[in-house]
Amino acid sequence: MPRQPPFSGDLDAEEPFPSESDEVSISSVLTDATLSSEVEKLLSTALSNNVTDLHLGEGRPPTFRVARVCKKINAQDTITSYKWEEVCNALFQFANLPTATKKFPKKFSFNYDNKRIRVVSYTTTGTRNLCLRFQPIFPPELTSLGFSDALYNALTDPTPGLVLISGGPCSGKSTTFASILSYFNKLSDYHIRTLESPIEYMLPSDHALITQQQIGDFSLCDSGSYYAAVEESLLQDVNIMGFGEIRDLPTLQAAIKAANLNLLVFATIHAPDVAGTIGRVAEEYPESDRKEAMRSLRRCLKVILTQRLIPDNTQSAEQVSRIDLKTQAGVFYRNKSLKDMVTLDKFVGITGKLLENPDNYRRGCVNGFPADEGYNY
């Protein structure tokens, strides 16, 4: 969609979200009957003000997140039930979804101007809400993320196996995930398949063949589940498989199965650190199945990369966006001791085993941070 002119009003170019107020006055937001153009203006305003997230809710004004702070639009622009339906229909049009859909998609994404927008729907106390995340359409170069040579080499090693990218929310997992696949896209002859819900970064085929599938339960999705998509991919000459996120046991089982079938698999997962990543995997399984599951993990696990984003202190708060932050990383590399760790029945001692033996657990920081600063996050 072409970018609409920014709103005339109180958005100031130098300080668009004044620190002395939690509200932003914007004239005529969501008040016109032709709401599609108003939604375009809202999105364009978000883009022009370096917004990372836009929160929309039935019965409340829109809220922007910029420079890590939430700022509300003027309360007179509260989204009524009637406007809510029109807002949803406008977003459906941008995403090429049928506007008369009976079941609202939980997650979908679309390109708008020079950004990729991910939409997540949810309800709170019976009211409907949307969270829109703004990010670049294409991922950055892997070399630009500042990883050490050893970690860079480990992430780009084409040997089959499982690479887990973990961290908390908004820690850059999806960016690292997409940048790694983009690297293989440019330099390999492989068939790369991504399974995502929704598709975040766009990865058009370059030297490799890339096919991106959306997993979900509405009409335009390519498959209804990760496990079914893996079963189908095994018949489609795939070399590298990427799981946008491991959220449940079936998805985890699908990723481990693919890695044990001689595919190179990358996946993101929510976990606070490397030890927590192993613990998260273990906890997904019933206790009766856990020992065998850890054996399967042992056979295929290559690398666990845990990362978080930390502020770049060279920029002011108003200038910092989510993608301007630096990366701090914790890394686990496969070695001979892995067999002992992932076959334990009790996982209480995993953290101790990892931290006591630097050959098992090596943390490092990138972008100029001293190595010893990586031990405390």
N, C-alpha and C positions, 0 to 999 in steps of 0.2 A: 504494500500500500504506500502511496506517496505520503511524505511527511506533511502534516498540516502546519500552518503557522502557529507558533506558540501563543498561549493565551495572552491577551492584553490584561494587565491587572497588576498585582503586587509581587509577582515573581521578579526579583532583582537578579541580574546576571552575576553580580559579584557575591551576593549573599542571598541565595534563593530561599533559604529556610532560616529566618531570623532566630537566633538562639534564645531571645527573650520570650518567645511564644511557642506553644505547642501546636498552633494552628497556622495555616497558610491561607490567605484570602485569594481566591481565584474567581474571577467573574464568570457567571453563566456556565458553570460546570453541570452537566447532566440535567439541564432544565428545558431543553428544546425537544419537541416531539420527534424530530429527526435525530434520534439518539445515536445512530451509527456514527454520524460525523462527530458527535460530541465525545463518543468513546475514542475515536481517532485523535481528537484534540487532547484528551486525557493521556493517551499513550505517548503522543508526541511531546507533551509537557514533561512527562516522566523521562523521556530520552534526553531532552534538552537540559535537564537538571541533574543528570548523572544518578538517577534513581536506580537502586538495585532491586527493590521489591515494591509492588503496589498491592495494598490490601483493600478489597471491596467486600462490603457486607450489607445485607438487607437491613434497612432501618438505621444506618449510620453513614457518616460521610467517608469518602475514600481517604486512605492513609498512605503516605509515601514513606519508604525507608531510604534515607540518603545519609552518607557518612556515618553509618551504623546507628542512626537515630530515627525513630518514627515521628513523622509530622503529619498532622491532620489537615485536610482541606476544610474550608469554612463550613460550619455546621448547617448552613442553609442548603447545602448541596447533598443532604441526606438522600440515600437511594431508597425510594419507596418500592413496594411490591410490584407496581406497574413498571417502574423504571428498571427494576431488577431483571424482569423478563426480557426487556429490550437490550440491556447490557449483555446478557448471556447470548442473545441472538446475534448481536454485533460480533462478539468474540467467536461464535460458531462460524460466521461468515468469513472472518479472517483466517480461520483454521480449515476452511472448506468442509465443515461439518454440516449435516442437515439441521436447519433451525427448528424443525418440528420434532426433534428427537424426544422420546418419552423418558428416556433414562439419561440423566446428565452424566457425562463422562467424569470419572474421578480425576483423571489427568490427561492433558493433551498439550500440544505445543504448536507454534507457528512462527513464521518469519514476519517481522514488521520492520520496514525500513532497513536499517543495518544491524538489527538485533534479532536474537532468538528469544521468544517469550514462552516460558513454561507456565501452564495454568493448573493449579490444584484446587479442587472444590472440597468443601467440608461444611458441616453444620455445627452450630453451637446453640444449645437451649432452643432448638427448633428453628433457628434462623439460618439462612443460607449465606455462605461466604466463599470468596475466591482469593487465592494468593497468586499473584503474577510475579515471576522471577525474570529479570532482564539480564541477558548475557550475550556475548558475541555469537554470531552465526557459526563461525569456524573456530576451532581450538587454536591456541598459540603453539608455536614450535616447541618441541620437547626440550631443545637446548636452551630455550629462554626461561625455563623454570628453575634453573640454577642448581640442579642436582649434581652431586659429586660424580667424578668419573666412574668410580666403582659402582655406584647406584645406577648411573646412566647405562653402563654396560650390562648390568644385571637385568634392567627393565627391557632392554632391547635384544637380549639373548633369544634367538629363535627356537631354542630347545623346547619341546612340548612340556607342559606342566601348568601349574596354577600359580598365578600372581594375584595376591589380594591387596587392594588399596583401601586402607581404613582411615577413620578419623571421625570427628563429630560433624554435626550439621554445618554447612557453609565453610568447610575446611579445604575445599578445592579438589575433592576426590574426583568429581566428574570431569574437571578440567584436565587433571593428570591422566585419567583413563582415556579421554578422547585424544590427548596429545600423543600418547603412546601408540594408539591405533593409527593416528595420522602419520607417525613415523614409518610404521610398517607399510602403510598405504603408498608412501612415496618411494620406498626403497626395496620393496619385495615383489615377488610374483605370486603372492598368496591370494586365496579367496578368504576375505575377512567378513565375518557375520557378527553384527551387533544385535543384541536383544535388549530392548529398553522400554521403560514405561514411565513417561513418554520418551520419544527421541529428543535428546537435548541438543548437542552439537551436530551440525550437518557434516558428513564425511563423503563428499563425492569421490568416485573412483579416480585414482591417479595411475600409478604404475601397477598397483594391485587392483583386484576386483573387490569392492566393498558393497555389501547388501545390508541395509539397516531394517530391522523389523520392529514394529511397535507391538507390545504385549498388552492386552486389555480385553475388556468385555463389551466394547461398542463396535458399531458396524465397520469402521474404517481400520480396525486393528488387524494385524497380520496373523496373530495367533492368540489363543485364549490363555495360555500358560507358558512359563519358561520351560517346563519339562517337556511339553508337547513340541515346542519349538526346537529343542535340542534333538529330540527323536527325528524330526523332519530334517534338521540340518545335517545329520549323519548320512543322509542319502543325497546330499547336495554338494559334495566335494568341497567341504569347508576345511581350512587349515588353522585359522585363528578365530576364536570366539570371544566376544566381549559381553559380559552381563552388566547392564547399567547399574543394578543394585541387587544385592542379596538381602531379601527382607524376610524370608520364611524358609522352612525346612525343604519344601519341594524345589525351590530355586537353588538352595545350597546343594542338594543332592544332584541336581542337573549340572551344576558347575563342576563338581568333583567327578561326576561320571564322564563329562566331556574331556576333562584333563587326563583322566585315566585311560581314555581311548585314543591317546596319542595326539591330542589337539593342544595348542598353546591357548590358554584361557586367562583372560583378565577379568576381574570383578571388583566392584566396590562393596564395602560393608561398613555399617556404623559400629565403631568400637573406639575406646579412648586411647589405646596404645597397642603395642605388638602382643603383649601377654593377654590383654583383653580381647584381642582378635581371636586368638586360639580358644580362649574361654567362651567367647560368643558362639563360635562354631560348635564347640562341644555341647553347650547348653541347648542348642537347637534340637539335639537328638534325645529321645527317651533314654533313660539310664541303661536299659537293657540292650540298646543298640549302640551305645556310645563307644565301646572298645573297638568294635569292628569298623565303625565310622572313622575313628581316628587312624586306624590302619590304612584305610582308603586315602585319607588326607596325607598321611606320611608318604605314600607312594607317589603323589603328584605335586606336593607343595614345593615351590621354588623360592618365592620371595614374599614377605609381608612388608609393605610400606605403610607406615602410619604417619599422617601429616596433619598439621594445623596451620592456620594463617595467623600471622602477627603483624601489627601495624608497621607501616613504613614511616619512621619518624621524620623523614625529610619532607613530608607533606603535611599541610594543615588539615584539621578535621574536616573542613568543607571540601577538600580536594580528594580525600581518600575514598575510593570505591572498593567493592569487594574484590575486584580483580587486580587492584593495585597493591595488595598486601603481599608480604614476603612469606615464604614457606619454611617451616621448621619440620624436620622429618626424623622419625625413628624407623630403623630398618632391621629386619631379621633376614639373614641369608641361610639357605639350606646348607647343612653340613652333616657330619657323621652323628652328631648328638641329637639330631632331629628325631631319630627312631625312638630314643628313650623318652623324649618329651611327649610325643603325640600318641603313645600307647598307654599312658598312665590311666588308671581307673579313677583316681582322685586328682583334681586339677588345682587344688589349693596351692600346691607347691610350684606351679609353673612359673609364676612371677619370680620367685626366688631363684629357680634354676636359670632363668634367662638373665637376671641381673648379676648373678654371681660369676657367670662364665662369659667374658667378653667375646669369646669365639662364637657363642650362640647368639648373643644379642649385642649389636653394635649400633649405637645411636649416633647420629651426626647432624649437624646443622649446615644449612647452605646460605648463600647470599651474604657471606661475610661474618656470620655469627660464630664465636668460638665454640669448639667442640664441647667444652664442659657445660655450656649453657643448655645443651640439648637434654640433660638428664632430669630437668625439673619442669615438667609440664603436664 
